[in-house]
């Protein structure tokens, strides 16, 4: 069943990689990681490998709308 935006929950809760995060949040890669370290931005939800991180699209969409993530 879809949500109010017409997207299924599985679509909005999929994991996205950093490049896609940065397409939605207009900051540099180093600013993003500094924000993760300081708590301004969320940590990755799971490490998919030693150098692979991902975030939930639903959380990134909240940040992009200015709603915060916490």
N, C-alpha and C positions, 0 to 999 in steps of 0.2 A: 504494500500500500504506500502511496506517495505522501510526502509531507506538503506543507503549504506552498512551497516553491515549485512543486511539481517534480521534484527529484525524489528517488527512493532513498530510504535511510541508508542503504548500503552504498549508494553513490556519494552521499555527503559525508559518510564516515569512513571512506576509503583512505588509505595511507598515501601521502604524497611525499616526494623527495624534495630536497632543498631547492633545486632549480625552480620547481613549480611553486614552492612557498614564496620565493623571491619575485616571481611574476605577480603575485597577489599582494605582497607586502613590499612597498618601495624602499627597501634598505639594502645596503651592500651585504655581501656574505660575511665579512668580518664584523659588521654591526649586528647582524643577526646572532652570530655565535657569542658576541659580547653580551647581548641581551639575554640569551639563554643562560649564560653564566651568572648574570646579575639577578635573574628572576623576572626580568621585564617580558621575556618571551618564554613559551613553554619548552621544556626539554623534549627530545624525541620520545615517542611512545614506546618504541622498541628499536633495538639495534638489530638490523638484519644481517649484519656481518661486522667484521672489525672496523670497516671504514664506511659503513652504510647506515644512514639514519633516516627516519620518516616521521611525519606528523599527521594527525587526523585532519582531514579536510574541513570538517565541521568546526574545529577549533580555529584553524587559520581563517575561515570565513568570518568568524566572530571578531577576530582581531582586525581584519580588513574593514569591517563595518564600524569599528571603533567601540565595540562592546566589551573589550577586554577578554581575557581567557580564563580567569580564576573564578 
